[in-house]
């Protein structure tokens, strides 16, 4: 085998490895988003419990409504991220060569979502524990 052929094969192998790791990361992100969606459902149930314990306390109902709005936005954000991942995956399959900058932008968006969600979750847990 010539050096040129070996170099081409090595490049193809590295590209395939990159594609496999990107596919794996997509699956991981989708699984992570499924987890956060399930958490939102649990949080909604917990909000219902807070309202049931304090049905006549107007200020409590206002806070619960704020959290319901926040949770609805989180679900919309999850759907948006899922859509971006699916488009990214489709581009990877169809073109087999995508810019890593596109992947890194999506990775940053996922990381930012997780960070924001975890901060919201901490605040939410404090709210529920103080009003349970």
C-alpha positions, 0 to 999 in steps of 0.5 A: 500500500502506498503512503498516499493510500494509507493517508487516505484510509487513515483520514477516512477512519478518523472521519468515521470515528468522529461521525460515530462519536457525534452520533453517540453524543446525539443519542446521549443528548436526546436521552438527557433531554428525555430525563429533563422532560420527565423531571418537568412532569414530576415538578408539575405534580409537585406544584399541584401538591403545593396549590392543594395545600395552600388553595386560599393563599393568593401569593402562593398561587402566583408563585405556582403560576410563575413556575408553571410558566417557567416549566412550559418554557423549559419544555418548549426549549427541550423540543427546540433542542431535540429538533436541532439535534435531529436536523444536525443528525440528518445533515451528518447522515446526508452530507457525511461531513459537517463542520465541527463548529456547528456541532460545537454550537449545538453542544454549547446550547445543550450545556447552557440548557443543562446549567440553566435547568439545574439552577432552576431545579435548585430554586424549585426544590427550595420553593417546594420544600418551604411550602410543602 
